[in-house]
Amino acid sequence: MKTKQSLISFVGLIAMQATSFNPAQAAESTSIKAPSVPITGNPLGAGSDQLVVPVYVLSGRELSITRESTIGETLTGTPGVSSSYFGPNASRPIIRGMDGDRVRIMQNGVGALDASSLSPDHAVAIDPLIAEQIEVIRGPATVLYGAGAIGGVVNVIDHRIPKEPLNGVMGRGETRFGGADNERSGAAVIDVGNGTFAIHADVYTRKTDDLSIPSSAQNKLIGSGRAEHVNKGKLANSAAKSDGGAFGASLTFDKGHVGVSYSESNNFYGTVAEPSVKVHMKSKRWDFSSEAHHLESFIERVKFRMAFTDYKHQEIDDGTIGTTFLNKGVESTLEAGHAKIGNLSGVIGLQTQNTRFSALGDEAFVPSTRTSSQGVYLYEELPIDRLKLSVGGRIDKTTVKSAGGGADDQNTLLPKFGDATSKQFTPKNLSAGALFSIDEHWGIATNITHTERAPTQNELFSNGAHVATNQYEVGNKNLAVEKANGIDAQIRWKSQKHSFNISAFYTKFDNFINVYNTGIINEGLKEANTIGVPATFTGMEAQGKFRIYEGIGDLDLNVRGDYVRATNEITDTPLSRIAPMRIGTGLDYQFAGFASKVDVLHGFKQDRVATNELATDGYTLVNATISYRLKTALHLEAFAKARNLLDEDIRDHSSFLKEIAPMGGRSVLFGLRGEF
């Protein structure tokens, strides 16, 4: 009953905002249709409004304004997306209540290899400062992007390998200062080409201080007996500094390209959970990309992408190196698109990944492991008048090998990991979807999926204290493939400068793999065993943009909202760290070179909590931005971004640190960007 009331409230609140004007009258005021945004991760090159699955694209000026220090915080607030917020320096996207390895983070269509899915205090090895476009696929995307993508996909595009002919010089730059963490950052990107050969270079740097917060870091826990934290006004050990850059080059042809790039990123930040611990993260990555298209044969297009990553992550306690995480690996995708068979078009692909992971030191809770996977997939689309059908299938072979308790690279014996062992899985994934255009304004999309995910090395073999989650984690070597069946339905409306969509989803897991407290105390921490349980995820998302005034400038109304409910079907209790229902609205005004935006997001109280999990109070987040384009050859634009204008103490329920790490307080960030 409570679920129905929440869903009715969700739809009602969105509808009240969306129907505060007459769409029919508004549609008559303009004759320009909103452009379709190309999705680089889609193998058939469809636009964002032509895909069966719900997709969100952040690019251009909107990305620049929205950009935060992490990918997770850049995307949080997007319908269906929250974050694992572990302070301002480590935040990974959570899509529809699912996080970790269920959300696949990619860079230019190839997986981003780091250790961010292993622990919430590990940052994603991609800095948003260099991103040109971020694509979010909400819901299962396992067929095309990997058997682990049960929750969704985040694809970050940086164009470090030029893929289109360039004759001349182009570039962009941006500098920012201020904000709740006193950010001082800058980035520069340049591309040079002669029509055939093109090179790319970029560089960025960021430095921040401890985050300013509205009150104290430690929240008062009702009935817990814990005192309020003494560090008021600042989030201790949250300062950071990072830098990086890349160089790329390619040959471009009339029918394709071939190119390579090298990039490095360095990140040094405090972990927040431990006042004396810093993390030094370094990632080196080589990318190779080639494509041949418009081939006059049955195989019409061939695309190959490969990336090699060397990732190192050291945790430093009072100047002494403690645990070191190493992750080296290579991932590749070979994809061939066939010529149309009637109206049928599609691709077949082969994806491989091989990684070698090591955790070295006394606090290592996962043994050294090697993971290899090989997958083959097929995706086809068939348009029939106003109906577009899609179907896809994928099969993978995944092997996870544990070195067990033998000596690690530092010659330290780790007997708690037992004997060396190997586990093999064969996940299979299927999807079928349909997009029906009722008329030029209305469309209905639905997608049915069967998804399977192989357990990861930490789910299988972990055995030790995990300080970041404040528990002793025990893996399970007997885990089977995680299986789920789901359905997603979406209604879309678009009329010239106005658009609105609302979607609902239902996913049922046979064995949702998670860690659950046993009540046993192990090394002073609560022991958490890894098991698979039947579980369901249900929810809704909505987003709309409407032109409500044209005259002296243009004024748009934005609305959005989301709701997720996740339940352990064995105990009929909620799963942990599920974000509350959120409703947002805002106004976007533009006139000549001036632009301004006010955005209000209300997060409701989350009192539907798991066993031993504390409720989180509701909040109202008010943000505002203003910008002005200067009449210069460099197309300079100055902007100011005000955040949390009400100075509310906001605790993100999906964060492991919600009781000790609130969001930043009232602040203003200033910036200047330009391009040529």
N, C-alpha and C positions, 0 to 999 in steps of 0.2 A: 504494500500500500504506500509505503514511504517512497519507494522508487517511482511509482506513478505520480505522486504529488510533486517530486523533484523534477521529473520530466515535463509535467504540465507547467510548472513554474518556469522552467527553462524556456519552453516554447512561448509561453505568455509574455515573459519579459522581453525576449527578442522581438516578438510580434508587435508589442507596444511601441518599441523604438522604430521598427521598420515601417510601421503604418502610421507614423505621425505626420505623413504627408500623402498626397495622392500620386502614386507612381504613374498613372495614366496621364495626368496633367504634366508631370515633370518630364515624361518621355517626349512630349510634344515640343519641348523647349529647345531641343538640340537635334542635330542630324548626324553627329559623328559617333561612330561605333568604337568601343574600347578595343585596342589591339589584342590579338592573341599572343601570349608570351611563349617563345620557343623553349622547349624543355630539352636540354642537351642529353639528359639521361634516358630519354625515350628513343628506342632504336629506330622508330619509323618517323621521327622528326615532327610529331604532332605538337600543337600548341596546348597551353594549359587548359583551355576550355574544350579541348577535343579528346581528353583522356577519360577513360572509364573510372580510374581511381582518383580520389581527391588529392589535388596537388596545390601547394602554395609556393610562389616564387617571390624572392626578395632580391631586387637588383636596383642599379642606378642610384638616384637621389634618395629613394626610400631606404635602401640598404645603408647608405652613408649616415642618414639620420638615426636609424635604428641600431647601428653598430655598437656593440659593447665589447668588453675585454675578452669574452669567451663566446664560443658558438652557442652554448646552452642559454646564456643570458640574452644573446642577440635574438634568439627565436622564441624565448618564453613570452607568453601572452598571445602568440599565434594560436588560433583555435586548434585544440587538440594537442598542443605542445606545452609542456612544463619543463622543469630542469631539476637536476640532481644537486643544485647549489651547495657547494662545499666552500663557502666564502667567495670572494670576488674573483679568484684565480683558477678555480677548477669547477666546471659546470658542464655537464653533458646533457643533450636533449633527451627528454622522456616523451614518447609519443603514445597517446591513448592509454596512459598508465603503465606502459612497458618501457623498460630501460635496459642498460647493460648491452649484452650481445644481441638482444632482440631488436635494437636500433642500429642499423649499419650506417656508419659515417664514411663517406667517400670523398676523394679529392680528384676532380676531373674524371669521375666514373670508375676510379680504382680505389680499393679500400685504404683508409688511413690507418697505418699500422702503428700502434702505440700501446699503452697499458691503461687507457682511460676506462675501459669496460671492466677491468679487474677490480678497481677500487675507486670510490667517489672522490678521493683526494688527489687522483692523478688527472692532470689536465689533458685535454685533447690537443694533439700536436699540430693544430691548424690555427693560425691567428686570423681573426676576422678582418684585420686591417688591410690585408691583401686581396680579400675575396671580391670578385666582380659580380657574382651571382650566387645565391644559395637556394637550392630547391629542396622542398620537403614533400615526400610522398607519405601520406597518412594511411596507415593500414598495411596489410601484408604486401611485400614487394619481393617475395622470395624467388619467384620464377626467373626474373631477369638479373637480380642484384646479389643473390646469395641465399643459401638455405637458412641463414640465421636471421634474416630480415622479417621476422614475424610481426614486429611492431611498426616498422616503417624504415624509411631511408632519408638521410640528409646528405645531399651532394653539393660540395663547395667547388665552385668554378673560379679559377684564377688566370686562365689564358697564358700560363707560363710557356706553353708550346704554341706559337702562332699557327693557326690552322687555315687562315684565309690570306690571300695575297695582300701585301701591304706595300705601297709605293710612297715613301716619305717617312715622316716622324710623327708619332703621337704619344701622348703620355698623360699622366695625372699625378697630383700630389695632394696631401692632406696633412694638416697639423691640428692637434686638439690639446686643450689644457683646462683643468678644473675638474668638477665633479666631486662626488662624495669621497673618492680615493685620491684626489689631487693628481689626476692623470696628466702626464706630459708625454705626448706621443706624436709620431710623424711617420709618413709613408710616401714613397715616390716610386712611380712605375713609368717605364719608357719602352717603346717599341719602335724599331727602325727597320725599313725594308726597301728593296729595289724592285718589287714586283714579283721576284722569284725567291730570293733569300731574305729571311726576316730573323731578327734577333730581339730578345726580350730581356729586360733586367728590372729587378725590383729590390727594394730595401725598406725595412721598417724598424722602428724602435719604440718601446713604451716603458715608462717608469711610473710607479704609483706608490703612495704612502698607505699607512693603515687606514682602513675604511672608517669614515665618520658614520655613526649610527645614532638614532634618535634618543635612546636612553642607555640601558646597560646591555652588555652582550648576553649575560645569563638571564633567561626568562624565569620568572617565579613559577615553580612547579607546584600546583595545588596538591596538598597532601603528601608531598614527597619529602619534606623536611630539608630540602636543599636551599641554601641561602642564595640571595641575589648576588651576581658577580660584581666585583668591585670596580672593574674596568668600564666606567661609564663614558659614553661619548665616542669611544674608539673600539674597533674590533682588533684586538691584539694579534700580532703576527700575521697580518693580512697584506703587508706591503709586497711589491713584486717589481721585477724588471725583466724585460724580454727584448729580443732582437732577432733579426733574421733577414734572409734575402734569397734571391734565385737568379739564375742565368739560363736562358733557353734559346734555342735556334732551330729553324726549320727551313726546309725547301718546300715551296708551294707550287702546285701545278694546276692546270685547268680542271683536272679531275682528281685532286687529292693533295696529300701532303705527307711528309715524313719529318719527324723532329725529335729532339731530346732536350731535357732540362735537368738541372741540378739545383737543389735547394737545401738550406740549413735553417734550423730554428733553435733558439736557446731560450729557456725560461727558468727563472730563479724566483721562487715564491715561498711564502710562509704557508703552513698547512692549517692554521687556525685552531684545529682540534688539539694540537700540542704546541704550547707557547715557545718551545725551544727548537722545534724541528723546521728545517727548510728543505725544499725540494729543488734539485738542480736537474733539469730535463734538457736533453739535447737530441735532436733528430736530424739525420742526414737522409736525403731521398733523391734517387735517380728516377726520372720518368722517360718513357719512350712511347711515342704515338705515331701511327701511320694509318692512312685511309685512302682507298681508291673507290671512287663512286662514278655513277653514270657509265658503268661498263656495259658494253653492248653484247651481253650474254645472259644466260639464265641466272648466274650469280651477278647481280647488279651492283653490289657494293660489298667491300671487305674492309673491316676495321680491326686494328690490333692495338692494344694498350697494355703496357707493362710498367710496374714500379718496383724498385728495390729500396727497402728502408732499413736503416741502421739506427735503432732507438736505444737510448741510455737514460736511466732515471735513477738518481741517487738521493737518498734521504739522509740529511745531515743534522745530527743532534749536537748542539753546542760545539759546532766546528768539527765533529767527528763523523766520518762517513759510516752510516749504519747499513741498512738494506740497500742493495743495488738491484735494479730491474733492467734486464737486457732483452731486447726483442728484435731479432733480425729476420727478414723474410722477403719473399718476392711473390707478387700476385700478377696474373696476366689474364687477359680476355681476348679471345679471337671470335669475331662475329661476322657472319655473312648474311646479307640480305638478298633474297631471291626476287627475280622479276615477277610481275603480277601474273597470277594464274586466274584468268578472268578478272574479278575484282579483288581476289585474295592476295594480300601482301604479308610478308613476315620475315623473320630472321631465325637463324639457328646459331647457337654460340657454344663455345667451350671456355670454361673458367677454371683456373688452377691457382692454388695458394699453398705455399710452404713457409712455415715459420719455426723459429727456434727461440724459445722463451726460457729465461733463467731468472730466478730470484735468489740473490746471494746475501747472506748475513743472518744474524741471530733472529730477526723478526720475520724471516721469510715464512710465509704460510702456504706456499705453493711450491712443489718441486720443479726442477728443470724439466721442460717438456718440449716435444716436437709435434707439430700439428701439420698434417697435409690433407688437402682436399682437391678433388677433381669433380667438376660438374658439367653436365651438358644440358642445354635448354632449347626450347622451341617456343616461339611466340608468333601468333598469326592474327590478322585483323581482316574482317570482311564487311564492307559497307553495303547495305541493301536499302536503297532509297534513303529514308530518314533514320534508319536503324544501322548502328555499327556494332558488330559482334567481335569479341576478342576471346582467344583461348590460349593458354600457355601451359607448359609442363616442364619439369626439371627433375633430374635425378643426380645425386651427389654420392661420392664415396669419401668419407672422412675418417682419418686415422689419428688418434691422439696417443702419443707414447710418453710415459713418465719414466724419468731416470731413477725414480725411487729414492731411497735413503743413502745412496752412494755419496762419495765425496764430491762437493761442488767445485767450481772454478777456483775457490779460495782454499781448497783442500779441507773443508769443514764437513764432518760427518753429520748427516741429517736423518737419523734412524726413524724419526716419526713418520716419514713418508713411505716406509715399507719397501717391498721389493720392486724392482723395475717391472713395468707392465705395459701392455698395449691394448687399447680399445678401438673397435672399428664400428662405424655406423653407416647406414645407407638411407639418408633422408630423401623423401619424395614429395614434390610440391606440384599442385595443380591449381589453375585459376580459370574462371570463365566469367565474362562480363558482357554487358550490353549498354549502349548509350542511344537513347531514343530522343530525337528532336521533335517535339510536339508541333512547334511552329518556329518562327524566327526568334522568338523570345524565350520559350520554355523548353527545358530538356530534363530527362530522367535518366539517371545512371545507376547501375547496380553491378556488384561484383561478388562472386561466390568463390571461396578459396578453401583448399585443404593444404595446410602447412605443416612441415616437420623440421625440427632443428636438432642437430647433434649437440650433446652436452659439451661444455668447454672444459679446459684443463682445471680451472679452479672448482667447478662444480663436481668434477670427478675425483680430484686428488688433493684438494686443500686439507690441511690439518695444522692449525696453529692460530695464534692470537692475531686478529685483524683489528689493529688499533683504530683505524678510520671508522669502522662500523661498531666499535666498542663491543665486540663479541669474539668468541673462540669458534672459528668456522671449521666444520668437518665435512669433507666431500663424501661422495657416494659412488664407488666404482661400479655399482650394479645399476646405475641409471640407464633407462632406455631412451630412445629418441622422443623428444617432446613433440606432441601432436596436437593440432587444433583445427577446428572447422569454423568458418566465419562467413558472415554476409554483411555487405555494406550497401546502403541505398542513399541516393543523393537527388535532390530536386534543385535545378539551376534555373535562374531567370536573368536575362540580360536584355536591356533595351537602351541602345545608344550609350549614354554615359552613366548608366545605372546597372547594377548587378547585385544579385543576392543568391546564396546557396545555403541549403541546410541538409545535413546528412545524419544518418543514424547507423550504428554498427552493433553487431553482436558476435562475440567470439567465444567458443567453448573449447577448453583444453581438456584432453584426457589426462594429462600429467604435466601440470604447470610446475616447472622446476624452480625452487626457491629455498631459502634458508629459514628454518623455523626454530625458535628457542625451545630447548628441552627442559629448562628449569635447573639444569646441572651447572655448577660453578666449576670452571676449568681455568687454571692460572689466573684466578681473580676476575674472570670475565664469564658472562653467560654463554653457555655452549649453544651453538646453532647448527643443527644438522641439515644437510641438503637432501631434500626429497621431492618427488613429483606428486602433485595432488590434482584432482579434478577442480577446475576453476572456470568462471565465466567473467567476461568483460563486456559491459554494455555501455552505450553512451551516445551523445549527440554533439554536433558542432554546427555553428552557423556563422556566416560572415556576409556583410553587404556593404555596398558603397552607392550613395545616391546623390545626384546633383540637385540641390534644393534652391539654389539661387544663381542667376547669371545676370550681370549688369556691370557694376563697378567691381570687377573681379568675379571669381567663381567660388562658391561655397559648397562643399561636399559634406554629407553626413555619413559617418562610418559606424557600423554596429558589428559586434562579434560576441561569441559566447561558446562555452563548452561544458560538458558534464561527463564524468566517467564513474562507473560503479563496478568494482571488482570484488568477487566473492570466492572464498574457499568453500567448495561444494561439500566437502566431507564434514566440516564443522559448522557450515552455514555462518561463517564469520568473515568480516572484511579482510582483504589483503592490505598490507601496509603501504604507507607512503603514496597514497592515491590523492592527487590534487583535488581540491573542492570545486564545486560549480563556480564558474566565473562568467560575468556579464560585462561587456565593455561598450562604450560609445565615444564618439569624438567628432570634432568639426575640423575641417581642413579648408583653409582660405588661401587663395592665390590672386595676386593682382600685379601685373607687369613683372618686375623682378623681385617682388616681395611675396613671401609665403609664411604662413603660420599654422600651427596645429595644436589643438588641445585634446588630450585623450584621458578618459576615465575608465579604469578597470576595477570592478568590485569582485573580490574573492570572498565567497561565503564561508562561514565557520565550517570546519571539517570535524564533525564529532562521530562520524561513522569510521571507527578506527579498529585496528587489529588488537589482539590480546597484548597487553603491556605497552600499547602505543598511546601516547597522549594526544588529546584533541588540540586543534589549532584555531585561534580566534580569526574572525573575518577581518577584512581590511578593504580600504579604498585607496587605490594608487592613482594619483593625478600627475600627469606629465604634460609638458608644453614645449614647443619648439618654435623658433622664428628664424628666418633666413632672408638674405638679400643678395641678389646677383649683381655684381659690379660690372659696369660696361668697360671691360678690358679685353685685350687680345687673349688672355689666359682663361677667360670665362670664370673669373674668381667668384666665389660665393662664401660669404661670412654667415655663420650660424651660431645660435645659442640654444642649449638644450637644458631645460629645467626638469628635475626628476623628484618625485615624491614631495610635491608642493605642500601637502598636509603634514609632512614630517611624521608619518605613521610608523609604528613599530610593526613591521611586516615580517611574519614568519612563514616561510615556504614549506608547506606540509610535505612535499615530496623530497625535502632535503633531510639527510641524516643528521644535520647539525641545526635543525630548526630551533632547538632550545638554547643554543649558544651562539648562533651566527645569524642575526637578523639582516635584512636588506639594508642598503645605505639610506641615510637620512636625506633631508632636504638639501638640494645642491644645484649648481648651475655649471655646465660645461660649455666652453667657447671653442669654436673651430673655424678654420679657413681651408677651403679646398679649391682646386682649379684643375683645368684640363686643356689640352691643345691638340 
